[in-house]
Amino acid sequence: MLLDDIVNLATDDRHSITVLLRKCVVLAHQLKNERLKTWANQELNGYESPDEVPEYRKMPAQAKGNFAGSFGAYLGNRNIPPAVMEAEHRWAATEVVLIQGVGAYESVVSEKESGTLEYPWQNDMVLYYQKKLIHGYGLISAWQEIPKSAVVALLDTVRNRVLNMALEIKSEIGETDDDLKAMTPGNAETVEQTIINNIYGGNVNISTGDSTLNAAVQQQQNILVGDWEPVSYFAGPGLPISRLPVYDSELCCAWEQSVVRVIQAKNQKRLCNQSRTRDG
């Protein structure tokens, strides 16, 4: 039975995750579920764009470089802090996005016993910062490093997500292939949400209005810098827009900061009102 096969492959580290994901592709076709099919194929074949990569494939990674100076002077393996780089390039000193298929990383884990993995900067990036980092020295090569354990964690994440998905589908729909083939529309919606929760890490969109938890039809509220009306929704009634603080756009890169501050302001006002009531 397909679900049993998937559970067995996911629980035994001796089995390849590549084989496990191919089973997921078969399951996706049986379930007629495009989300699972897309995810499994991307994990197998790699992601075309870094923008498509899920969060568990984004690894913190510092940058290092080798520098050459006059009269044979040399500085090797020097850290390159992101603060010395332009804002649009700082990802190259803070994060590595792993876009290849899982087979490539399984091979790395099996061949490399320990240590770190290096991801070299593109030549254009090295040339751009050649004379901009250390006075009197030129950058001749640069790279980012991640520990092998980060790749192991990536593979474990894929295995664990598939395992939890398969177990939940078994408990909700049934354990046999006939149960999968006899799914009702209601079962299909349940499976869809199970895949979203376990494979995609749950529903992370913020919904307002008449939206539902079914991610197939999701209304997402985008909050822009200077647009305080959506923020007031989270603070609740009673806090005039004119009372909201104003921030510089660069400091407001994450709307969560605004929401927290608005809610804090509302809570402070509520406490003041309660204090006046008690005093009266």
FENNORPE-V15080 format. One record per helix or strand of 2 or more residues. SS is the DSSP state (A for helix, B for strand). FROM is the first residue (numbers start at 1). TO is the last residue. If there is no record, write none. Layout:
# FENNORPE-V15080
ss = <SS:SS>
from = <FROM:FROM>
to = <TO:TO>
This chain:
# FENNORPE-V15080
ss = <A:A:A:A:A:B:B:A:B:A:A:B:A:B:A:B:A:A:A:A:A:A:A>
from = <2:17:34:50:55:58:63:70:74:82:87:95:102:116:123:137:148:177:185:229:241:249:255>
to = <11:31:45:52:57:60:69:72:80:84:93:97:111:120:128:147:172:181:198:235:243:252:279>
